[in-house]
Amino acid sequence: MTTVLASTPQGAPDVAAGPSAETPAPGRGPVGRRRPRRRTTWLRWLSPVVLILIWQIAGATGILPERILPAPQLIASSALELIASGELADALAVSSVRVVQGFVLGAVAGLVLGVIVGTSRIADALVDPPLQMLRALPHLGLIPVFILWFGIGETPKVLLIALGVVFPIYLNTASGLRQVDPRLQDMATVFGFSRRQRLTEVILPSIAPQVLVGVRQSLAIAWLTLIVAEQLNATNGIGYLIMNARDYFRIDVIIVGLVVYALLGILTDAVVRVAEARALRHYR
């Protein structure tokens, strides 16, 4: 009897060798890729918490002197005192009004200038050069001039914020208008849109995402300018709270004020990011 030995053809997959090579290994593929992201998300939350704990331990044990940097517990206690007394709410209201006034004034000016320069070559040649010269100047360096021109009241504070807000919105608006898809303008011509309708119903909505990027940049500059502007003979606001705390060596109150500035900046940026995401989703 002849024994026939079964052999596997060359190139055929060996079934008994185990899973196919095309089968994704555990931890790989779409599901496996999500696990490292989850780990990094936890690490993002873990690292600040660990840092605060180290800070608290260093302050409680005297390694970090209170006169240099108070422990987080003391800072939180000072924040609760300011909230309970109403000082923080009053200062926050005054500072918010200043930022809103300066931002609205600067945003309107930047948007108007961007539209004029972005839609006209003549305006680009005449208006853009002096604006670029003014942009090259550090606007916080103009504080002495603003005090001489407008005094030490609310006007120089609001105008400083407005000056810092103007240029990011102006540059993003003008750049966005220069990059508008010509097919959109051709479509507006076919439908018989007037010049105003083209601008308000076609062009400006199409550049909304780019303008919102300028708004985000302007908000950051607005809060940064406010920190400096409120230290110019201010009698209220968060900056005044910080300056008053400096005179009494209250480092904890100073840090509370700085944290409030940071939180306000993060909050306003988050609001604009939501609007930016919706605009991008709408035009996709």
C-alpha positions as CSV (number, residue, x, y, z in Angstrom):
1,M,0.0,0.0,0.0
2,T,1.3,3.3,-1.0
3,T,1.1,6.0,1.6
4,V,0.1,9.4,0.2
5,L,1.5,12.3,2.1
6,A,-0.7,15.5,2.0
7,S,1.4,18.6,1.5
8,T,0.4,22.1,1.7
9,P,0.6,23.9,-1.6
10,Q,3.3,26.6,-1.8
11,G,1.8,30.0,-1.0
12,A,-1.4,28.6,0.5
13,P,-2.2,29.9,4.0
14,D,-1.4,27.6,6.8
15,V,-4.7,27.3,8.7
16,A,-3.2,25.4,11.6
17,A,-0.5,27.9,12.2
18,G,-2.9,30.2,14.1
19,P,-4.8,33.5,13.3
20,S,-4.4,35.1,10.0
21,A,-1.6,37.7,9.7
22,E,-4.3,40.2,8.5
23,T,-6.1,39.9,11.8
24,P,-5.2,43.0,13.9
25,A,-3.3,42.1,17.1
26,P,-4.8,43.0,20.5
27,G,-4.0,46.6,21.3
28,R,-3.7,47.6,17.6
29,G,-6.2,48.9,15.1
30,P,-8.9,51.4,15.7
31,V,-9.9,50.1,19.1
32,G,-6.3,49.8,20.3
33,R,-5.4,53.3,19.2
34,R,-8.0,54.7,21.6
35,R,-6.4,53.3,24.7
36,P,-3.3,55.5,24.6
37,R,-5.5,58.6,24.1
38,R,-7.4,57.7,27.2
39,R,-4.2,57.3,29.1
40,T,-2.9,60.7,28.0
41,T,-6.2,62.3,28.9
42,W,-5.9,61.0,32.4
43,L,-2.3,62.2,32.5
44,R,-3.4,65.7,31.5
45,W,-5.7,65.8,34.6
46,L,-3.2,63.9,36.8
47,S,-0.2,66.2,36.3
48,P,-1.8,69.4,37.5
49,V,-3.3,67.6,40.5
50,V,0.1,66.2,41.4
51,L,1.7,69.6,41.0
52,I,-0.9,71.2,43.3
53,L,-0.3,68.5,45.9
54,I,3.4,69.0,45.8
55,W,2.9,72.7,46.1
56,Q,0.6,72.2,49.1
57,I,3.0,69.9,50.9
58,A,5.9,72.2,50.3
59,G,3.9,75.1,51.7
60,A,2.7,73.1,54.7
61,T,6.1,71.9,55.6
62,G,7.8,75.3,55.3
63,I,9.9,74.3,52.3
64,L,8.2,77.0,50.3
65,P,7.9,80.1,52.5
66,E,4.5,81.8,52.6
67,R,6.1,85.2,51.8
68,I,7.3,83.8,48.5
69,L,4.3,81.6,47.4
70,P,1.4,80.7,49.8
71,A,0.0,77.2,49.7
72,P,-3.0,76.5,47.6
73,Q,-5.1,76.1,50.7
74,L,-4.4,79.7,51.8
75,I,-5.0,81.0,48.3
76,A,-8.4,79.2,48.1
77,S,-9.3,80.6,51.6
78,S,-8.4,84.2,50.4
79,A,-10.6,83.7,47.3
80,L,-13.5,82.6,49.4
81,E,-13.1,85.7,51.6
82,L,-13.1,87.9,48.6
83,I,-16.2,86.2,47.2
84,A,-18.0,86.4,50.6
85,S,-17.2,90.1,51.0
86,G,-18.3,90.9,47.4
87,E,-15.0,92.5,46.5
88,L,-14.2,90.0,43.8
89,A,-17.7,90.3,42.2
90,D,-17.4,94.1,42.1
91,A,-13.9,94.0,40.6
92,L,-14.9,91.3,38.1
93,A,-17.9,93.4,36.9
94,V,-15.8,96.5,36.4
95,S,-13.0,94.7,34.6
96,S,-15.5,92.8,32.4
97,V,-17.1,96.1,31.3
98,R,-13.7,97.5,30.3
99,V,-12.8,94.5,28.3
100,V,-16.2,94.4,26.5
101,Q,-16.1,98.1,25.7
102,G,-12.5,97.9,24.4
103,F,-13.1,94.7,22.5
104,V,-16.3,95.9,20.8
105,L,-14.7,99.2,19.8
106,G,-11.5,97.5,18.5
107,A,-13.4,94.6,16.8
108,V,-15.7,97.0,14.9
109,A,-12.8,99.1,13.7
110,G,-10.7,96.1,12.7
111,L,-13.6,94.5,10.8
112,V,-14.4,97.8,8.9
113,L,-10.8,98.4,8.1
114,G,-10.3,94.8,7.0
115,V,-13.3,94.9,4.7
116,I,-12.2,98.2,3.2
117,V,-8.6,97.0,2.6
118,G,-9.6,93.5,1.5
119,T,-12.1,94.6,-1.1
120,S,-10.2,97.5,-2.7
121,R,-6.7,97.6,-4.1
122,I,-6.6,101.4,-3.8
123,A,-7.5,101.2,-0.1
124,D,-4.9,98.5,0.3
125,A,-2.2,100.8,-1.1
126,L,-3.3,103.8,0.9
127,V,-4.5,102.5,4.2
128,D,-2.5,99.4,4.9
129,P,1.0,100.9,5.1
130,P,0.2,103.4,8.0
131,L,-1.7,100.6,9.8
132,Q,1.3,98.3,9.5
133,M,3.5,101.1,10.9
134,L,1.1,101.5,13.8
135,R,1.0,97.7,14.3
136,A,4.8,97.6,14.6
137,L,4.6,99.8,17.7
138,P,4.1,98.0,21.0
139,H,0.7,99.3,22.0
140,L,1.5,99.0,25.8
141,G,4.4,101.4,25.1
142,L,1.9,104.0,24.2
143,I,0.6,104.2,27.8
144,P,2.4,107.5,28.6
145,V,1.0,109.1,25.4
146,F,-2.5,107.9,26.2
147,I,-2.3,109.4,29.7
148,L,-1.2,112.7,28.3
149,W,-3.9,112.7,25.7
150,F,-6.9,111.2,27.6
151,G,-6.0,111.6,31.3
152,I,-6.1,108.8,33.9
153,G,-9.7,107.9,33.7
154,E,-11.5,105.1,31.9
155,T,-10.8,106.4,28.4
156,P,-7.1,105.4,28.1
157,K,-7.8,101.9,29.5
158,V,-10.6,101.2,27.0
159,L,-8.6,102.7,24.1
160,L,-5.5,100.6,24.9
161,I,-7.6,97.5,24.9
162,A,-9.2,98.6,21.6
163,L,-5.9,99.3,20.0
164,G,-4.6,95.8,20.9
165,V,-7.8,94.2,19.5
166,V,-7.9,96.0,16.2
167,F,-5.0,94.4,14.3
168,P,-5.6,90.6,14.6
169,I,-9.2,91.1,13.4
170,Y,-8.1,93.5,10.7
171,L,-5.4,91.2,9.3
172,N,-7.5,88.1,9.4
173,T,-10.5,89.9,7.7
174,A,-8.4,91.5,5.0
175,S,-6.5,88.2,4.3
176,G,-9.8,86.2,4.2
177,L,-11.3,88.6,1.7
178,R,-8.3,88.3,-0.6
179,Q,-8.7,84.5,-0.6
180,V,-12.4,84.3,-1.3
181,D,-13.2,81.7,-3.9
182,P,-13.9,83.5,-7.2
183,R,-16.7,81.0,-7.9
184,L,-18.7,82.4,-5.0
185,Q,-18.5,85.9,-6.5
186,D,-19.5,84.5,-10.0
187,M,-22.5,82.8,-8.4
188,A,-23.5,86.1,-6.7
189,T,-23.2,87.8,-10.1
190,V,-25.4,85.2,-11.8
191,F,-28.1,85.6,-9.2
192,G,-28.0,89.4,-9.6
193,F,-26.8,90.3,-6.1
194,S,-25.9,93.9,-5.4
195,R,-22.5,94.9,-4.0
196,R,-23.9,95.1,-0.5
197,Q,-25.7,91.7,-0.8
198,R,-22.4,90.1,-2.1
199,L,-20.6,91.4,0.9
200,T,-23.2,90.6,3.6
201,E,-24.7,87.4,2.2
202,V,-21.8,85.7,0.4
203,I,-18.4,87.0,1.2
204,L,-18.5,87.8,4.9
205,P,-20.1,84.4,5.8
206,S,-17.5,82.6,3.8
207,I,-14.6,84.2,5.8
208,A,-16.4,83.8,9.2
209,P,-14.0,81.0,10.4
210,Q,-10.9,83.1,9.6
211,V,-12.4,86.2,11.3
212,L,-13.1,84.1,14.4
213,V,-9.5,83.1,14.6
214,G,-8.7,86.8,14.8
215,V,-11.3,87.2,17.5
216,R,-9.6,84.5,19.6
217,Q,-6.2,86.3,19.2
218,S,-7.8,89.6,20.0
219,L,-9.5,88.3,23.2
220,A,-6.1,87.1,24.5
221,I,-4.6,90.5,23.8
222,A,-7.5,92.3,25.4
223,W,-7.1,90.5,28.8
224,L,-3.3,90.9,28.6
225,T,-3.8,94.7,28.0
226,L,-6.3,94.9,30.8
227,I,-3.8,93.6,33.3
228,V,-1.5,96.5,32.5
229,A,-4.1,99.1,31.9
230,E,-5.8,98.5,35.3
231,Q,-2.6,99.3,37.1
232,L,-2.7,102.9,35.9
233,N,-4.2,104.8,38.8
234,A,-7.2,102.5,38.9
235,T,-9.7,102.8,41.8
236,N,-11.6,99.6,41.0
237,G,-11.3,96.4,39.0
238,I,-9.2,93.3,39.4
239,G,-6.0,95.2,38.6
240,Y,-6.8,97.6,41.5
241,L,-7.4,94.6,43.7
242,I,-3.9,93.3,42.8
243,M,-2.2,96.7,43.3
244,N,-3.9,97.1,46.7
245,A,-2.8,93.7,47.7
246,R,0.8,94.5,46.7
247,D,0.8,97.5,49.1
248,Y,-0.2,95.2,52.0
249,F,2.1,92.3,51.0
250,R,-0.9,90.0,50.3
251,I,0.6,87.6,47.8
252,D,-2.3,85.3,48.2
253,V,-4.7,88.0,46.9
254,I,-2.4,88.8,44.0
255,I,-2.4,85.2,42.9
256,V,-6.2,85.1,43.2
257,G,-6.4,88.1,40.9
258,L,-4.0,86.5,38.4
259,V,-6.0,83.2,38.5
260,V,-9.2,85.2,37.8
261,Y,-7.5,86.8,34.8
262,A,-6.5,83.4,33.5
263,L,-9.9,81.9,34.0
264,L,-11.6,84.7,32.2
265,G,-9.2,84.4,29.3
266,I,-9.8,80.6,29.1
267,L,-13.6,81.1,29.3
268,T,-13.9,83.7,26.6
269,D,-11.6,81.7,24.3
270,A,-13.7,78.6,24.9
271,V,-16.8,80.5,23.9
272,V,-15.2,81.7,20.6
273,R,-13.9,78.1,19.9
274,V,-17.4,76.8,20.1
275,A,-18.6,79.5,17.6
276,E,-15.6,78.7,15.4
277,A,-16.4,75.0,15.4
278,R,-20.0,75.7,14.4
279,A,-18.9,78.0,11.6
280,L,-16.5,75.4,10.3
281,R,-19.2,72.7,10.5
282,H,-21.6,74.9,8.6
283,Y,-19.3,75.7,5.7
284,R,-18.0,72.1,5.2
